[in-house]
Amino acid sequence: MKIAVCIKQVPDTSAALKVKPDGSGVDTEGLEFVISPYDEYGLEEALRTKEKLATGEVVVVGLGPERVAKALRSGLAMGADRAVHLADAAFDGSDAIATARALAAALKKAGPFDLVWAGKEATDDGMSTVGAALAEFLGIPHASEVKKAELSADKTSITCWSEVEGGTAVVEVKLPAVLTAQKGLNEPRYASLKGIMMAKKKELATYTPADLGLSAEQVGKGGSRSEVLKVEPPPKKQTNTKLIKDLEPDAAAKELVRLLREEAKVI
């Protein structure tokens, strides 16, 4: 069974982000980058499926600048067999649709694949769009926010459990298909020292739009259907601190209750 995992490199979620002065985006200088956590759930599930079947191949695919190769190498260190990097200046500025179009073309070139995993969303934009758009470009079924997945005995379908408002949705999806991973699907493994060393020797192919048969109007800003107009930091929280002092304990307690009831309105 051949399984592809689409990953995105994002700023470490523990990092303090700064917006560029012109509002064009996040200032990436000095930031540490990691695989988007939801993508890691998809990668772990792909690796577990391969291990359970004792056969097959797992391929990690990512789009972005040269630094994305580090994320792909991390995927190889976790256990993926090979990687595909969509790396070209023409891809810059791709929105979710342009990204999905390019990923679909890469999967067709590197595949065919029986199953494609991606995260339910990227932690840097939270759009939850690429997975569904990818399935549309590939013309195959899609299930989103999967928290449990079971492959059928004949490997022709997969049953997926997803949380929905008020309960759980269970769907059976015919393969090939695209699934997006939700937190709770599994606990991603850490790369071993052996895995890190082996990753250096594994194949990492690089594709340009021309390699994928895509024109400039299909990738980057030319192939995008949306545009980020401005990025702004969240407004600073205003605090209104009041200090109760110079009162006896009983009077201070009464004053605290009054403030909580009349001003804070929390009791």
N, C-alpha and C positions, 0 to 999 in steps of 0.2 A: 504494500500500500504506500503510495506516495502522498505525503502531506506537506503543504506549504504553510508557512506562518509569516504573516505580514507584521513587521514591527516598525515602530516609530521611535526615534531618539528624542527625548524631551529633557528639559532641565530637571535636575534632581529636585524632588518635591520638598526637600528640607532646605533648599536654598532660598535666600532672600532675593526676590526679584526686583529689578528696577526698570522702569519704563524709559525709553529714549526721550530726550528733551523735546523732540519734534513729534512725539506720539505715534511714530511709525511702527513701533513694536517694542519687544523686550530687549534690553541691553544684555547681550550674551557674553560680553567680555568677562572672563574670570569664572564663568559658571561651569559646574560639573554637569555632565549629561549622562543619562541612563536610558535603558529600555523602558518605555511606558509600562507601568505595572500591569495593566490589563492585558497587554500583549504578552507579558511573561506567563500569565495564566494559560493563554492559548498555546504558547511554546511548550510549557510543562505537560499539557494534555496531549499534545502531538507526540512528545517523547515517550510518555507513558503508553500511548497506543502502539507505537513502534515496538517498545519493549514487551508488551503483552503479546503481540503477534509474532515476536522474534524474527521479524523481517520487515523490509520497507525502507523508506528514505524520508528524512525531514529536511526541508529546505527553508531557510530564513530569507526574507526579501524586504529590503528597505529602500526608501527614496530620500535623497538629501545630499548635503555637501560632504566633503571628504571625511569629516569627523564621524559620520554615520557608520563608516567602516568599523569603528571601535565597538559600536552596539552590535553590529553583525558578528564580529569576532566573539563578543560575549555570548551570543546565541550559539555559535559554534562550540565555545567552551562548555556550555551547558549540555551539549550533546547533538546538536544539529549536524547533518552530514556535509552540507555545502551552503553557500550564501550567494545571493544576487544583490548587487548594489546598483540602483538607478542613480548615476552620478553624472550630472552635466549641468552647466549654468542655465541651459534652456528649461530645466525643471524648476528653477527658482520662481517663487511666487505662486506655485500651484495651490489651488484651493482643494477642498475635499473631492470634488468631481474630477478635476484634472489629475489629482493623485490617484484616484480609483481607476481612471482610464489607463494611466501609465502602468499601475500595478497589474491590471488585467492583461495588458499586452506582454508584460514580463512573465506572468504565469503561463500564458499560452506558449511563449518561447521556451521557457525552462521546463515546462510540463510535458504531458498533461498530468494533472493532480486529481486524486480521488477525493481529497478533503482540503479545505483552506480554513485556517484559523486566523483571527485578528482579535484585538481587544475591543470591547464594547464602545470604548471612546479613548481618546488620548488625554492624558492628564494636563496637557498644556492648553487645549482649547475646548474639550468636552463636547464636541459637536455630534458624535455618534452617527456619522454619515458615511464614512468610507466603506465600512463593511457591507451595508446594504447596496451602495452604489457599485461596489466591486462585483457583487453577485449579479447585478443588473447587466453590467458590461460583459460578464462571462456567460450570461444567460442560464444561470443555474439557481437552485433554491437557496434560501437563506433563513437562518434562525438567529435571533439576537439575544444578548444578555444571558447566555447559557451558564447554569450553575451545576449541571450534571449532564453527562452525555454517555450513552451506551451504544456501541456498535453492534449491529445485528450479526448473527452467526454466519450468514452468507456474505457479509461485508458489502451489502448493496444499499443499506440505509442506516441511519443513526437516529436514536430517540433522544430528544433534548428536553430538559426541564428548565424553565425560566420562571422567576418570580414576577407576578403581576399583582395589581392592586386587589387585595382581598383573597389571594390564593396563589396557586401554581399552575402554569400552563405547561402541558406536555404535548409535544409534537413529534411526529416521525417524519424525517426528511430523507428523500431519496438522494443517493450520491451520484455524481459529485455535488458538493454543496459548500457554502460559505457559512461558518459559524462565528459569532463574536462572543468572547469570554467575559464573564462577570466574576467579581470577587466571590470567593467561596467555592469555585470550581475545583481548586486544589491548592497546594502550598508549593510554590516554585522552588526547585532545588538550587543550591549554590554550586557554582562551577568548582570542580576539584582542580588541584594542581596539575594532575595528569591531563585533565580536559583543557586547561589553559594552554599547556604546552602543545597538545595535539591540534588545537585550533589554529596555531600558526602555520600548520602544514596543510590545512584543508582548503578546498577551492573557494575562492571568492571572485565571482565573475562580475564585471562591470558593464552595464548597458547604457547606451545613449539613446535619445529619441530615434535616431536613424536606425540603430540596431533593432528597434522595436517596430519600425515602419510607421512612426508617428511624425507628424509635421509640427512646425512651430505653433500652428494655430490650435493644436490639440493638447499641448502641455504648457506648463508655466502660466503666466498671466493670460496669454492668448487663449488657452484652453479652459480657463476658469469661468465660472458663472457667478462668482461672488467676489467681493473685494473688501478688505478690512480698511475702513476709512480712518479710524483712529483708535489707539489703545490708551486707556487712562488708568492710573492706579486707583484703588478704592479710596473713597473719602476717609480722611482721618477721623477716628472716633473722638467725639467731644465728651470730656468728662466734667462732671459738676460735683466736686468733692466738698463735703461739709464736715467740719471737725467739731465734735461735741466736747466742750471742755469747760472747766471751772464750774462743774455741777456735781452735786452729791450723786452717788450711784443710783439711788431710786429716781431722782429727777432726770439723770442722764438716760436711764432706761425708758422713761416715759417720753422723753424728747425723741429718742431713736424710733420708738413705735409710731409717734406722730409723723415723723419724716417719712417713714416707710409707707404709712397709710395715705397721707395727704399729698406728698410730693412725688415719691417714687411709685406710689400706687401699686405696690406688690403684695399688700395684705389688706 
